[in-house]
Amino acid sequence: MSNLSLKVTVSGTDYYLSDETFLKTDANFHYGFLLSGPRIKKGQVKGGFYDFEVGQVQIENRPLDENHPFGGSRYTSLIQNLGTAYPFTFQYGLQDYDWITGTLVLEKVDREALTFSVNATEYNVDATSTVTDNSGNTVTAPFAFGAVTHFTPLIRTTSNRWHNPTGLTSGITVFEDGVSRTINAITSDYIEITGYSADAGEVSLTSTNSKTLEDFFDYVATQLSLSVSTADTTRATNASSYDVKIKVNAPIPLLELASDVAAAYNHQFDIRQDSSGNSTLHLIDRAYAGATITSYKDYELLTSNYTLGFPLGGVSSSWGINVVEGGRLVGKSTSARSANKPKGREFSVNAYADQYSDITRVQGRIDAIKDIEKLSKASVTIPDINTEIELGDRIRFRRLQDFLACTLTVRSIDYDFSARTTALEGDATLSEFVRDF
């Protein structure tokens, strides 16, 4: 019996497919319309966000078969409505929950096959919203998270009201240049002040509401309406001690913002379903080194590859600072760099800081990023589809033919359901192979 189970929803009806015909234990009959098992890779999408990023599925082209998800009138609709996303769920082996979910989009049609791209579940939530300003214009409503200092610009909505970018109602001070103004009223939407000098000064906001990296990813999980509204920080044990200061003035998807924040803090995250069907955000510190390591014998491996790469020069970060000088708000900037080699590739991350005193925290973060980025990369292919290994897991193996021993932290997983293999790739610590006698 096949181990593959692909459910495709077309026009509200579920169709169950596999690479051979069988009746699953849940009583769902599977038609063998899959020409071959799909190949799906889970890895870095952008910044710190990891998801199922690459994949294809080939389904037999049977336009006259009414049992086919794209047979009969559904085939006509498929061709006439190119770009339509068809929801799917994927199970493997003895799984009784939706391991991979997302959408299929038609890429290619030929006599034998319909080729679909596999796309991960999308979360269409923005970090910012819109608000009507004092002139009646619809503008972006800024977003602030954490203990920010002199946040600008604030959006003026009436003669004495400004949009509240924090959504909080305490620990807030509003300044006109360097002078604090009296807050008459404050809600999660607006702040009403007195004493404003009729367009004479620049208005800024300072918050004493400290927030942590864990707080932010709890917020992300809630805003994305995940089944579990808090982030799993089992592999990010220090997330509750990292302060964050996030300032956003332009439209950006929340997932993209979270990806950038994670990368700046040397973290990564993914969203996946558990065996109960609950979607959970898993936050992982890239420096996390759990006690559990899965070891593989040489004969258990199919292939192995190693990439030393071009040396890392360094990692840098810069940030803006608003200070009061001569009774006016003045913009400054500063930066930090973590050096590795005199010559090499350079890259930068956002600081998520807004004071000179933040330099110690920023330096610590980019030092941690450097320590990961300077590592070698390795990949290894193992037989069968391994659904137990997850991102952030560590594996160890020794290869006599390579004369190397390797400890690898998994950053991407490539599932080849046709060949029934799993390829693991990630950061590697390499050492000389030593034979046991």
C-alpha positions as CSV (number, residue, x, y, z in Angstrom):
1,M,0.0,0.0,0.0
2,S,1.2,3.5,-0.8
3,N,2.3,5.9,2.0
4,L,1.2,9.0,0.1
5,S,-2.1,10.8,0.7
6,L,-2.8,14.1,-1.1
7,K,-6.2,15.7,-0.6
8,V,-7.1,18.4,-3.2
9,T,-10.2,20.6,-2.7
10,V,-11.9,21.7,-6.0
11,S,-15.2,23.6,-6.1
12,G,-15.9,22.6,-2.4
13,T,-15.3,18.8,-3.0
14,D,-12.4,16.9,-1.6
15,Y,-10.5,14.5,-3.9
16,Y,-8.0,12.0,-2.5
17,L,-5.0,11.0,-4.6
18,S,-1.9,8.9,-4.3
19,D,0.7,7.3,-6.6
20,E,-1.4,4.0,-6.5
21,T,-5.0,3.3,-5.8
22,F,-5.9,2.2,-2.3
23,L,-8.4,2.6,0.5
24,K,-6.9,4.3,3.5
25,T,-7.8,3.2,7.1
26,D,-9.8,6.4,7.5
27,A,-12.1,5.0,4.7
28,N,-11.1,7.6,2.1
29,F,-10.6,6.0,-1.3
30,H,-7.4,7.2,-3.0
31,Y,-7.2,7.3,-6.8
32,G,-3.7,6.6,-8.3
33,F,-3.6,9.8,-10.3
34,L,-0.3,11.0,-9.0
35,L,2.3,10.3,-11.7
36,S,5.1,10.4,-9.1
37,G,5.6,11.5,-5.6
38,P,6.2,15.2,-5.1
39,R,9.5,16.8,-4.1
40,I,9.1,19.4,-1.4
41,K,11.8,21.4,0.3
42,K,11.4,23.1,3.7
43,G,14.0,25.9,4.2
44,Q,14.6,29.6,4.4
45,V,12.0,31.6,2.6
46,K,13.4,35.0,3.6
47,G,15.3,36.3,6.6
48,G,14.3,34.3,9.7
49,F,11.2,32.7,8.2
50,Y,11.4,29.0,7.2
51,D,8.6,27.2,5.3
52,F,7.9,24.8,2.5
53,E,9.5,26.9,-0.2
54,V,9.9,24.7,-3.3
55,G,7.7,21.9,-4.6
56,Q,5.9,20.3,-7.6
57,V,3.2,17.8,-8.0
58,Q,2.3,16.0,-11.3
59,I,-1.2,14.6,-11.7
60,E,-2.4,12.6,-14.7
61,N,-4.3,14.6,-17.2
62,R,-7.7,13.0,-17.4
63,P,-10.2,15.7,-18.6
64,L,-13.0,13.1,-19.3
65,D,-12.7,11.3,-15.9
66,E,-15.4,12.4,-13.5
67,N,-13.5,10.8,-10.6
68,H,-10.5,13.1,-11.3
69,P,-10.3,16.4,-9.4
70,F,-9.8,18.1,-12.7
71,G,-12.1,16.1,-14.9
72,G,-15.3,17.1,-16.7
73,S,-16.4,20.7,-16.1
74,R,-13.6,21.1,-13.5
75,Y,-11.1,20.8,-16.3
76,T,-12.7,23.6,-18.3
77,S,-12.7,25.8,-15.2
78,L,-9.0,24.9,-14.5
79,I,-8.0,26.1,-18.0
80,Q,-10.2,29.1,-18.1
81,N,-9.2,30.3,-14.6
82,L,-5.4,30.1,-14.7
83,G,-3.7,31.1,-11.5
84,T,-6.5,29.7,-9.3
85,A,-5.1,28.3,-6.0
86,Y,-6.5,24.9,-5.0
87,P,-6.3,24.0,-1.2
88,F,-4.4,20.8,-0.5
89,T,-3.3,18.8,2.5
90,F,-0.6,16.2,2.5
91,Q,-0.1,13.1,4.8
92,Y,2.6,10.5,4.7
93,G,2.9,7.1,6.3
94,L,0.8,6.5,9.4
95,Q,0.1,10.2,9.9
96,D,-3.6,11.0,10.7
97,Y,-3.2,14.7,10.6
98,D,-2.4,17.3,7.9
99,W,1.4,17.4,7.9
100,I,1.7,19.9,5.0
101,T,-1.0,22.3,4.0
102,G,-1.2,25.0,1.3
103,T,-2.3,25.5,-2.3
104,L,-1.7,24.0,-5.7
105,V,-1.4,26.3,-8.7
106,L,-1.3,25.0,-12.3
107,E,2.1,25.6,-13.9
108,K,2.1,23.4,-17.0
109,V,-0.2,21.2,-19.1
110,D,0.7,18.5,-21.6
111,R,-0.9,15.4,-23.0
112,E,0.2,13.2,-20.0
113,A,0.3,15.5,-17.0
114,L,-0.9,18.5,-15.1
115,T,2.0,20.0,-13.3
116,F,1.2,22.1,-10.2
117,S,3.5,24.2,-8.0
118,V,3.2,23.5,-4.3
119,N,2.7,26.7,-2.3
120,A,2.7,26.9,1.5
121,T,-0.2,28.4,3.5
122,E,-0.3,32.2,3.1
123,Y,-1.0,34.6,5.9
124,N,-2.3,37.9,4.6
125,V,-1.9,40.1,7.7
126,D,-0.2,43.5,7.6
127,A,1.9,44.9,10.4
128,T,0.4,48.4,9.8
129,S,-3.1,49.7,9.1
130,T,-4.4,52.9,7.7
131,V,-5.9,56.0,9.4
132,T,-7.4,59.3,8.3
133,D,-5.2,62.3,9.0
134,N,-6.2,65.8,10.0
135,S,-6.4,66.8,6.3
136,G,-8.8,63.9,5.4
137,N,-6.1,61.8,3.7
138,T,-5.9,58.0,4.2
139,V,-2.3,57.3,5.3
140,T,-0.3,54.5,6.8
141,A,-0.8,54.2,10.6
142,P,2.7,53.6,12.1
143,F,3.3,50.6,14.4
144,A,5.6,50.6,17.5
145,F,6.4,47.7,19.7
146,G,8.5,47.9,22.9
147,A,10.2,50.7,24.9
148,V,10.7,53.1,22.0
149,T,12.2,56.6,22.4
150,H,11.0,59.7,20.5
151,F,9.1,57.7,17.9
152,T,8.3,59.7,14.8
153,P,6.3,60.5,12.8
154,L,3.0,60.5,14.6
155,I,-0.1,60.9,12.5
156,R,-2.3,63.9,13.6
157,T,-6.0,63.0,13.2
158,T,-7.7,66.1,14.7
159,S,-6.5,69.4,16.0
160,N,-5.3,67.9,19.3
161,R,-5.3,64.1,18.7
162,W,-2.7,61.8,17.3
163,H,-2.8,58.1,16.2
164,N,-1.5,55.8,18.9
165,P,1.1,53.5,17.3
166,T,1.6,51.3,20.3
167,G,-2.1,50.4,21.0
168,L,-1.2,50.8,24.7
169,T,-2.9,53.2,27.2
170,S,-0.2,53.6,29.9
171,G,3.6,54.2,30.1
172,I,3.3,56.7,27.2
173,T,4.7,60.2,27.0
174,V,4.1,62.6,24.1
175,F,6.7,65.3,23.3
176,E,6.6,68.4,21.2
177,D,10.3,68.6,20.3
178,G,11.9,68.2,23.8
179,V,8.9,69.3,25.8
180,S,6.4,66.7,27.2
181,R,2.8,67.6,26.7
182,T,-0.2,66.7,28.9
183,I,-2.2,63.7,27.8
184,N,-5.9,64.5,28.3
185,A,-7.2,61.2,27.0
186,I,-5.6,58.0,25.6
187,T,-7.1,54.9,24.0
188,S,-5.6,52.1,21.9
189,D,-6.5,54.2,18.8
190,Y,-5.6,57.8,19.7
191,I,-3.8,60.1,22.1
192,E,-5.3,63.5,22.9
193,I,-2.9,66.2,24.3
194,T,-3.0,69.9,25.3
195,G,-0.4,72.6,24.8
196,Y,0.5,71.8,21.2
197,S,2.0,74.9,19.6
198,A,-0.2,75.1,16.5
199,D,2.1,73.2,14.1
200,A,5.2,74.7,15.5
201,G,7.0,71.6,16.8
202,E,7.7,68.0,15.9
203,V,5.6,65.5,17.9
204,S,7.2,62.3,19.1
205,L,6.2,59.4,21.5
206,T,8.2,57.6,24.1
207,S,7.0,54.4,25.7
208,T,8.3,52.7,28.9
209,N,6.5,49.5,28.0
210,S,9.4,47.1,27.5
211,K,8.7,44.1,25.3
212,T,10.8,41.0,24.6
213,L,11.4,38.9,21.5
214,E,9.1,36.2,23.0
215,D,6.4,38.9,23.5
216,F,6.7,39.9,19.8
217,F,6.3,36.4,18.5
218,D,3.4,35.7,20.8
219,Y,1.9,38.9,19.2
220,V,2.6,37.5,15.7
221,A,1.0,34.1,16.5
222,T,-2.1,35.9,17.8
223,Q,-2.4,38.3,14.8
224,L,-2.0,35.4,12.3
225,S,-4.9,33.6,14.1
226,L,-2.9,30.4,14.7
227,S,-4.4,27.6,16.7
228,V,-1.9,28.2,19.4
229,S,-1.7,31.9,20.2
230,T,1.8,31.8,21.8
231,A,5.1,31.0,20.3
232,D,6.8,27.7,21.2
233,T,10.2,28.8,22.6
234,T,11.5,25.4,23.6
235,R,14.5,26.1,21.3
236,A,14.7,29.8,22.0
237,T,15.2,29.7,25.8
238,N,16.5,33.3,26.0
239,A,13.7,34.9,23.9
240,S,12.1,36.3,27.1
241,S,15.2,38.2,28.0
242,Y,15.9,40.0,24.6
243,D,14.4,43.4,24.5
244,V,12.9,44.6,21.2
245,K,12.2,48.0,19.9
246,I,10.3,47.9,16.6
247,K,9.3,50.9,14.6
248,V,7.4,50.6,11.4
249,N,6.3,53.6,9.2
250,A,5.6,51.9,5.9
251,P,3.2,49.1,4.9
252,I,4.8,45.7,5.4
253,P,3.3,42.2,5.8
254,L,3.5,41.0,9.4
255,L,5.2,37.8,8.4
256,E,7.9,39.8,6.5
257,L,8.5,42.0,9.5
258,A,8.7,39.0,11.8
259,S,11.2,37.4,9.4
260,D,13.4,40.5,9.6
261,V,13.2,40.7,13.4
262,A,14.1,37.0,13.8
263,A,17.1,37.4,11.5
264,A,18.3,40.4,13.4
265,Y,18.2,38.5,16.7
266,N,19.9,35.4,15.2
267,H,16.7,33.4,15.3
268,Q,14.5,31.6,12.9
269,F,10.9,30.4,13.0
270,D,8.5,28.2,11.1
271,I,4.8,27.5,11.4
272,R,3.6,23.9,11.3
273,Q,0.8,21.6,12.3
274,D,1.1,19.2,15.2
275,S,-0.5,15.7,15.4
276,S,-3.6,17.3,16.8
277,G,-4.0,19.6,13.8
278,N,-3.0,22.7,15.7
279,S,-0.9,25.3,13.9
280,T,2.0,26.6,16.1
281,L,4.8,29.1,15.6
282,H,8.1,27.5,16.6
283,L,10.9,30.1,17.4
284,I,14.5,28.7,17.3
285,D,17.6,30.4,18.4
286,R,20.2,29.6,15.8
287,A,22.8,29.2,18.5
288,Y,20.6,26.7,20.4
289,A,22.5,23.4,21.0
290,G,20.2,20.9,22.6
291,A,21.6,17.9,24.4
292,T,19.9,15.5,21.9
293,I,21.9,14.6,18.8
294,T,20.8,11.9,16.3
295,S,23.8,9.9,15.1
296,Y,24.0,8.1,11.8
297,K,26.4,5.3,10.8
298,D,28.4,5.6,7.6
299,Y,26.4,2.9,5.9
300,E,23.1,4.6,6.8
301,L,23.9,7.6,4.5
302,L,23.4,7.8,0.8
303,T,25.3,11.0,-0.1
304,S,27.2,13.8,1.7
305,N,28.5,17.2,0.6
306,Y,30.4,20.0,2.3
307,T,30.7,23.7,1.4
308,L,33.3,25.8,3.1
309,G,32.2,29.0,1.2
310,F,33.9,32.4,0.9
311,P,35.1,33.6,4.3
312,L,32.9,35.9,6.3
313,G,34.3,39.4,6.6
314,G,31.8,40.7,9.2
315,V,28.3,41.5,10.2
316,S,27.2,45.1,10.8
317,S,24.1,47.0,11.9
318,S,23.2,50.7,12.0
319,W,20.3,52.6,13.6
320,G,18.8,56.0,13.9
321,I,18.5,58.0,17.2
322,N,16.3,61.0,18.0
323,V,17.8,63.3,20.6
324,V,16.8,66.7,21.9
325,E,19.3,69.5,21.2
326,G,18.7,73.1,21.7
327,G,15.0,72.5,22.4
328,R,14.6,70.7,19.0
329,L,14.4,67.0,18.0
330,V,17.5,66.1,16.1
331,G,18.1,62.9,14.2
332,K,21.5,61.1,14.7
333,S,22.8,57.7,13.8
334,T,25.3,55.1,15.0
335,S,26.4,51.6,14.1
336,A,28.2,48.5,15.2
337,R,30.2,45.8,13.4
338,S,31.3,42.3,14.3
339,A,34.6,41.5,12.5
340,N,35.6,38.0,11.4
341,K,38.2,38.2,8.7
342,P,40.1,41.1,7.1
343,K,38.6,40.1,3.7
344,G,35.4,38.4,3.0
345,R,31.6,38.7,2.4
346,E,29.9,41.4,4.4
347,F,26.2,41.7,5.3
348,S,24.1,43.7,7.6
349,V,21.0,43.3,9.7
350,N,18.5,45.8,11.1
351,A,19.3,46.8,14.7
352,Y,15.8,47.4,16.2
353,A,17.4,49.9,18.5
354,D,16.9,53.7,19.0
355,Q,19.5,54.8,21.6
356,Y,23.2,55.0,21.9
357,S,23.0,52.8,25.0
358,D,21.6,50.0,22.9
359,I,25.0,49.3,21.3
360,T,25.9,46.6,23.8
361,R,22.8,44.6,23.0
362,V,23.2,45.1,19.3
363,Q,26.8,44.1,19.4
364,G,25.9,40.9,21.2
365,R,23.4,40.0,18.6
366,I,25.7,40.5,15.6
367,D,28.5,38.6,17.4
368,A,26.1,35.7,17.7
369,I,25.1,36.0,14.0
370,K,28.8,36.0,13.0
371,D,29.4,32.9,15.0
372,I,26.8,31.0,12.9
373,E,27.5,32.6,9.5
374,K,31.2,31.7,9.6
375,L,30.4,28.0,9.9
376,S,30.8,25.6,7.0
377,K,27.7,24.1,5.4
378,A,27.0,20.4,4.9
379,S,24.2,18.2,3.5
380,V,23.5,14.6,3.8
381,T,20.9,12.3,2.2
382,I,19.3,9.5,4.1
383,P,16.9,6.7,2.9
384,D,13.2,7.0,3.2
385,I,11.1,10.0,4.2
386,N,11.9,11.1,7.7
387,T,9.1,13.2,9.2
388,E,10.5,13.2,12.7
389,I,13.5,15.5,12.0
390,E,12.7,19.2,12.3
391,L,14.5,22.4,11.7
392,G,17.0,23.1,14.5
393,D,17.6,19.4,15.1
394,R,21.2,18.3,15.3
395,I,22.7,15.2,13.7
396,R,26.1,13.6,13.8
397,F,27.9,11.4,11.3
398,R,31.3,10.2,10.2
399,R,32.2,9.5,6.6
400,L,35.3,7.4,5.9
401,Q,35.1,8.2,2.2
402,D,35.2,11.9,3.0
403,F,37.8,11.6,5.8
404,L,35.5,13.9,7.9
405,A,33.3,13.8,10.9
406,C,30.4,16.3,11.0
407,T,27.9,17.7,13.5
408,L,25.1,19.4,11.5
409,T,22.3,21.7,12.7
410,V,19.4,21.2,10.3
411,R,18.4,24.4,8.4
412,S,16.6,22.9,5.4
413,I,14.9,19.5,4.7
414,D,14.3,18.2,1.1
415,Y,11.7,15.5,0.8
416,D,11.9,13.4,-2.4
417,F,8.8,11.3,-2.4
418,S,9.6,9.6,-5.7
419,A,13.1,8.4,-4.6
420,R,11.9,8.1,-1.0
421,T,14.8,10.0,0.4
422,T,15.3,12.9,2.8
423,A,18.2,15.4,2.3
424,L,19.3,17.5,5.4
425,E,21.3,20.6,5.0
426,G,22.6,23.1,7.5
427,D,25.4,24.6,9.5
428,A,28.3,22.2,10.1
429,T,31.2,21.7,12.5
430,L,33.7,19.6,10.7
431,S,36.6,17.5,12.1
432,E,39.0,14.9,10.9
433,F,37.7,11.3,10.7
434,V,39.2,9.2,13.4
435,R,38.9,5.4,12.9
436,D,37.7,3.4,15.9
437,F,39.6,0.2,16.6
